[in-house]
Amino acid sequence: MVFALLAYLYYSVAVVLTMASIGFILGSAIMAGIGVTWNWVIVVIGVVVGILLAVAAVALNLPAILLVVFSALGGASAIVGG
């Protein structure tokens, strides 16, 4: 039972961290796509979107399918945006 609880907590933390990193990638890619040239604005918006997506992952108890969809969008924006 202890190992099951640890595995679930590990999965939950991994989902939150993944959603936060994908949010940062999407936020910074959108700002770069708009044409913002100030690096600090791109980083701040990326961090804000990452925090919002991490909070949404905790509050909404996001299933694995949303994790797959957001990771596909984040990967696509990383490839296209450079």
Backbone as CSV, one residue per row, in Angstrom:
resi,resn,N_x,N_y,N_z,CA_x,CA_y,CA_z,C_x,C_y,C_z
1,MET,0.824,-1.190,0.000,0.000,0.000,0.000,0.873,1.261,0.000
2,VAL,1.973,1.220,0.701,2.860,2.374,0.772,3.467,2.663,-0.606
3,PHE,3.872,1.603,-1.297,4.463,1.794,-2.621,3.439,2.313,-3.625
4,ALA,2.195,1.902,-3.494,1.144,2.408,-4.374,0.933,3.899,-4.139
5,LEU,0.953,4.318,-2.899,0.798,5.736,-2.580,1.980,6.546,-3.101
6,LEU,3.183,6.022,-2.924,4.371,6.716,-3.436,4.360,6.803,-4.959
7,ALA,3.906,5.751,-5.613,3.835,5.764,-7.078,2.825,6.801,-7.562
8,TYR,1.676,6.876,-6.893,0.669,7.859,-7.285,1.161,9.284,-7.054
9,LEU,1.814,9.527,-5.930,2.347,10.862,-5.656,3.439,11.231,-6.655
10,TYR,4.269,10.271,-7.003,5.319,10.510,-8.006,4.687,10.877,-9.346
11,TYR,3.633,10.155,-9.730,2.928,10.447,-10.979,2.288,11.834,-10.923
12,SER,1.676,12.181,-9.815,1.020,13.488,-9.687,2.025,14.629,-9.802
13,VAL,3.152,14.493,-9.137,4.189,15.529,-9.212,4.743,15.611,-10.636
14,ALA,4.905,14.470,-11.280,5.412,14.466,-12.654,4.436,15.153,-13.597
15,VAL,3.143,14.929,-13.419,2.141,15.577,-14.270,2.159,17.088,-14.055
16,VAL,2.248,17.534,-12.812,2.261,18.972,-12.532,3.514,19.622,-13.117
17,LEU,4.667,19.005,-12.945,5.895,19.570,-13.502,5.880,19.570,-15.024
18,THR,5.344,18.523,-15.609,5.248,18.468,-17.068,4.296,19.530,-17.593
19,MET,3.169,19.703,-16.952,2.221,20.722,-17.395,2.810,22.121,-17.231
20,ALA,3.581,22.347,-16.179,4.215,23.656,-15.990,5.250,23.911,-17.084
21,SER,6.032,22.910,-17.429,7.047,23.113,-18.477,6.403,23.284,-19.841
22,ILE,5.326,22.559,-20.095,4.622,22.721,-21.371,3.970,24.101,-21.427
23,GLY,3.432,24.571,-20.315,2.863,25.915,-20.270,3.906,26.980,-20.549
24,PHE,5.110,26.789,-20.004,6.188,27.741,-20.284,6.541,27.734,-21.769
25,ILE,6.634,26.552,-22.351,6.966,26.464,-23.779,5.885,27.115,-24.631
26,LEU,4.619,26.817,-24.325,3.532,27.403,-25.112,3.458,28.915,-24.943
27,GLY,3.602,29.408,-23.720,3.550,30.847,-23.485,4.673,31.593,-24.180
28,SER,5.880,31.062,-24.088,7.001,31.735,-24.744,6.922,31.601,-26.261
29,ALA,6.397,30.488,-26.768,6.249,30.334,-28.216,5.205,31.283,-28.780
30,ILE,4.140,31.490,-28.033,3.108,32.434,-28.491,3.665,33.853,-28.514
31,MET,4.415,34.224,-27.486,4.984,35.568,-27.453,6.012,35.756,-28.570
32,ALA,6.820,34.740,-28.823,7.788,34.841,-29.911,7.090,34.854,-31.254
33,GLY,5.984,34.117,-31.367,5.211,34.109,-32.607,4.537,35.437,-32.892
34,ILE,4.145,36.140,-31.841,3.545,37.465,-32.003,4.589,38.458,-32.494
35,GLY,5.835,38.225,-32.116,6.905,39.106,-32.557,7.513,39.946,-31.445
36,VAL,7.285,39.552,-30.205,7.868,40.271,-29.071,9.372,40.025,-29.070
37,THR,10.141,41.087,-28.979,11.592,40.945,-29.023,12.246,41.108,-27.650
38,TRP,11.509,41.574,-26.662,12.063,41.729,-25.320,12.091,40.367,-24.651
39,ASN,13.285,39.917,-24.300,13.437,38.581,-23.722,12.753,38.455,-22.375
40,TRP,12.779,39.492,-21.560,12.195,39.404,-20.232,10.683,39.263,-20.295
41,VAL,10.045,39.872,-21.305,8.594,39.739,-21.455,8.249,38.303,-21.845
42,ILE,9.035,37.731,-22.733,8.797,36.351,-23.168,8.937,35.398,-21.982
43,VAL,9.954,35.601,-21.159,10.171,34.726,-20.004,9.066,34.904,-18.973
44,VAL,8.659,36.144,-18.703,7.615,36.392,-17.705,6.292,35.768,-18.148
45,ILE,5.919,35.950,-19.396,4.675,35.357,-19.895,4.766,33.835,-19.872
46,GLY,5.922,33.287,-20.224,6.107,31.838,-20.168,5.945,31.292,-18.764
47,VAL,6.514,31.991,-17.783,6.396,31.557,-16.388,4.944,31.657,-15.909
48,VAL,4.261,32.731,-16.266,2.865,32.906,-15.845,1.982,31.812,-16.446
49,VAL,2.148,31.533,-17.728,1.350,30.478,-18.363,1.703,29.117,-17.770
50,GLY,2.973,28.896,-17.460,3.369,27.646,-16.823,2.740,27.461,-15.460
51,ILE,2.711,28.519,-14.668,2.083,28.445,-13.348,0.586,28.203,-13.476
52,LEU,-0.058,28.894,-14.424,-1.496,28.705,-14.626,-1.822,27.276,-15.043
53,LEU,-1.024,26.711,-15.926,-1.276,25.350,-16.373,-1.006,24.343,-15.258
54,ALA,-0.010,24.602,-14.418,0.259,23.715,-13.279,-0.881,23.771,-12.264
55,VAL,-1.395,24.964,-12.005,-2.531,25.100,-11.085,-3.764,24.426,-11.666
56,ALA,-3.971,24.552,-12.973,-5.103,23.886,-13.610,-4.962,22.372,-13.528
57,ALA,-3.736,21.875,-13.631,-3.518,20.431,-13.528,-3.895,19.919,-12.148
58,VAL,-3.612,20.702,-11.120,-3.952,20.291,-9.759,-5.440,20.469,-9.499
59,ALA,-5.999,21.605,-9.899,-7.392,21.920,-9.586,-8.378,21.057,-10.369
60,LEU,-8.062,20.777,-11.626,-9.000,20.051,-12.475,-8.742,18.554,-12.518
61,ASN,-7.651,18.094,-11.885,-7.289,16.687,-11.886,-7.237,16.157,-13.327
62,LEU,-6.360,16.770,-14.087,-6.299,16.479,-15.512,-5.941,15.027,-15.790
63,PRO,-6.648,14.427,-16.716,-6.328,13.047,-17.083,-5.109,12.976,-17.995
64,ALA,-4.673,11.795,-18.263,-3.470,11.586,-19.069,-3.656,12.054,-20.510
65,ILE,-4.873,12.027,-21.032,-5.087,12.430,-22.428,-4.783,13.908,-22.623
66,LEU,-5.108,14.747,-21.630,-4.765,16.158,-21.737,-3.262,16.356,-21.669
67,LEU,-2.596,15.543,-20.888,-1.138,15.583,-20.834,-0.545,15.264,-22.200
68,VAL,-1.116,14.289,-22.884,-0.647,13.924,-24.224,-0.899,15.055,-25.210
69,VAL,-2.079,15.654,-25.152,-2.420,16.737,-26.085,-1.511,17.945,-25.861
70,PHE,-1.320,18.351,-24.619,-0.478,19.517,-24.353,0.987,19.248,-24.659
71,SER,1.447,18.027,-24.443,2.829,17.736,-24.788,3.034,17.724,-26.293
72,ALA,2.026,17.302,-27.039,2.119,17.362,-28.502,2.149,18.816,-28.980
73,LEU,1.325,19.665,-28.385,1.332,21.090,-28.747,2.640,21.751,-28.357
74,GLY,3.151,21.423,-27.186,4.428,21.989,-26.748,5.580,21.541,-27.629
75,GLY,5.587,20.280,-28.004,6.640,19.773,-28.891,6.571,20.392,-30.273
76,ALA,5.355,20.560,-30.772,5.183,21.177,-32.085,5.651,22.631,-32.082
77,SER,5.324,23.348,-31.017,5.761,24.740,-30.954,7.269,24.839,-30.757
78,ALA,7.858,23.877,-30.063,9.318,23.887,-29.902,10.014,23.609,-31.239
79,ILE,9.465,22.720,-32.033,10.051,22.408,-33.331,9.897,23.578,-34.305
80,VAL,8.706,24.151,-34.345,8.437,25.256,-35.278,9.160,26.523,-34.833
81,GLY,9.111,26.821,-33.536,9.705,28.058,-33.020,11.211,28.003,-32.892
82,GLY,11.754,26.850,-32.788,13.204,26.717,-32.672,13.602,26.642,-31.285
